[in-house]
Amino acid sequence: MHIIDINAAVGMATKSWRYTDVLGLYSYLDDYRIDTALVYNAVADRDPENGNTDMLKIAAESNGRIKPCMLLEPSLDSLGLPGEGTPLDRLRASKPSAVRVRQGENSNFVMDKFYAKDMLVVLNEIHMPLLIEGEYSHQFLHALPEMALVYPNVPMILLHWGLNASRIIYPLLKHTSNVYFDMSVMIDAGAIEEIVEKFGSERLMFGSALPHFVPAGALALIKYPFISDKDKENIAHANFERLEGGIRL
């Protein structure tokens, strides 16, 4: 089975004992037979332009093994992207496979349709997948459905989300079409089968959260659920490939 890990990082700023450099990442991808990884450079947390520039270089030298994910700084006019011109110009020049943003109190960024407007307008125009991490406060969860409806061309992928919150997950899956979940820290008690039965498998994706976690648990959530091989392929790679293929740069 072809596997794309949509949630991995490199860079000293990860402060992980597992690895910080790309060679360490490769060793984990090899050990767990993960073909490709969507990766961001954690250095971009403190130095967005240089961290993202380095990420593009790492991806370019990977022979397709690594897809670049750029960490955005939404409070800046340039969104923290390298290059010149508008944020749209910079995205078109950089050609990332996705972008990523931190929201919540620790990031001092309130993510809703007002505070994230400059970012979401640009991403909506080019159908760019947006990975979202941070504290999923009640404020964010109230804002998320409206953001998804106002910016329908932005696939919003929530990272590090457990499956033990069906009263939140199920309405999002039922009433929006562009909210997705990675499986890096999901706790399964038959919920994957239930989600697939009720809503399909098209909005679940494999993510490991390397180097903070190892891929074993998330891989088990693909291998062992009682779902069809097609559904497993969707989660393992096809769902992200479809989103990446829809980017309009």
N, C-alpha and C positions, 0 to 999 in steps of 0.2 A: 504494500500500500504506500502510495506517495504521501509524504507528510510535510506540511508547511507549518512551522512554528511562528505564530503571529506576535509573540510577546517575549522578546529576548533583548538583552542589553550587553554592551561592552563598555569599557572605560573605568579608570581608577575611581571615579565618583560612585560606582556601585558599592564600593567598600566591602566586596564579597571575598571570602576566603576561597571560594571555588575557582574563580578566575577573574581577571580584569581585562585581559587582552584577547584579540581575535583568535589566537592559537588555542587558548583555553576554551573558547566557545566551540571551535571546531572539534575539539576532543569530546565534548559532551554531545554535540550533534552526531558524531560518529558512533559513540557508545550506545546511543539510543536510536540509531538508525533514522534520524531526522534528515530529510533531504535538503530542505531550504529553511531559512529563518528570516523573518522580518525583524530587523534589529535597529535600535536607537543607541546613540552614544550618550551615556549618562553625564559626560562632561558638559553637554549642552544645557544642563540644569543651571550651571553657573556662567557659562560662556556659550550662548546659543549659536552664534555665527561660526566660531571655530569648531565647536563640537559637531555641528551639523556638517561642516565642510569636511572634517575628518571622517565622518560616517559615510559620506558620498565616496570618498577615496577608498575606504575599506570595502565597500560594496563593489566598486569598479574593479578591484583587484581580486575578487572572490570567484570569478568565472561563473557567476550566476548563483552561487551557493547562498549569498546573502542579499536580501532586498533592503534598500535603505528606507528607514522611517525617520522623519525629521521632527525633532521636539520643538514645538512652537512656544514663543513668548508672546501671548496675545495682547499684552499691554503696550507693545511697541508697534509703531507704524509698519515696520518691516516684518513683523511676527518673528523676529530673531533668525530670519533666513539669510543665508549667504548670497552674495551677488549684488546686483544693482537694479534699480527700478522699483516698481510696485511689488507688493507681495505676490500678485498674480504673475508678474514677469519672472520673479525669482523662482516660483514653483515650476513654471514652464521650463526654465533653464535647468533646474536641478533634477526634475523628473523623479521625485520620490514615489515609492509604492504605496505610501500612506504617511500620515502625519499623526502626531501624538501631543496631548496636552495634559497638564496637571491642573486640577481644580480643587477647591476646598480651602479650609482655613489655613492649612500649612503653606499653601501656595499664594495666599492673598489674592486669589482670583475667584470671583463669583461667576459661575458659568450659567448664564441664562440668555434669553434672546436679546436682552439689552446689552449686557456687558460683553458678550461674545459676538456681537453683531458684525464688527469689522472682519473678524476671522471667518465666521460662518458664511457671510455673503460671498467671500472669495472661494471657499471650499465648495459651496453649493454650485457655483458656476462651472466648476471643473469636475464635479462628482468625486471629490477626493475622500477616501476613507479616513475617518478620524477616530483614533484610539483615545479613550478617556480613562484617566485613573485619578485616584484621590479618595477623599472621604465622601461617601454617597449619603450626604445629609438629607434630611427631609426637604430642605430648601432646594437642593439639586433635583431630587426626585419629583418635586412639584413642577420644576422648570423643564425637565427633560421631555415630557410628551409634547409640550407646545413647541420647543425647539425642533423636535423631530418633524412636526407637522408644517412648521414655517419654512424649514430647510429640508425638503424631502429628498434632495439629491446628495445629501451628506450621510453616508453610512456611519452611524455612531456606534462604536464597538466598546462596550463597557468591560474593563479589565478587572481581574481579581474579584469576581462576583460569585458568591455561593448560590447553590440551588435551593437553599432552605428559606427562601423568601418568595414563595409562589404568589402571594397576594400582591406583590409588586411586579414580578416577572411576567405573570400570565396576562394582566391587562396591557403591559407594554407590547407583548407579542401579538395580542389580539387586535389592538387598536392603533398600532403604528406599523409601518412597513420597513423602517430603516434603523431600528435599534437591534443590536447584536450583542452576544455575550461570548467571552472567551472562557476556557475551561480550566484555567491554571490552578484555581483553588476551589473548584466545585466539590461539594460533598453530595454524593449520589445515594439516594435511597429509593431507586426506581423512578426518579424525577426525569431522567433523560428519556426513558421510554414514554413517559406521560407527555412530555413536551413534544416529542416527535409525533406521537399519536394525535395530539390536539392541534399542533401548529406547524408540523413538519420539521425537518432538520436544517433548513436553509439559514437559520440565524444563530447557529452554534458554531464555534471555531476552536481549533486546538491552539492552546498557548501554554507555554511551560513556565513563564516568569523566571527563566534563567537570567542571572546566576543565583537569584535569591531562593529559588526552589529547584528541585530536579524534575525532569519530565515524567518520571515513572507514574505518578498518580493521574496526571492528565491523559497520558497514553492509555492507561487502564480504562478510562472512561470512554475511550473510543473502541477498544478491543472487546470489552466484556458485556456491554448492554445488549439486550435482546431487540436489536433494530436491524434493518436490512443492510446489506453490503453497500448499497447506493447511499443510504443515510450516513454510514460510516465514512464513505469517500467524501461526501459533502462536508462533514465536520473536519476531516483530516486535511483537505486541501481545496476542494472544488468551490466552496463558498467564498473563500478569500480570492481565489483566482477569478471568479466572476466579478467581484467588486474591483479588483485591480484592472481587469479588462475593460471596465466601464469608465475609467478615468479619461477625461477629455482635456488633454493638455494641448 
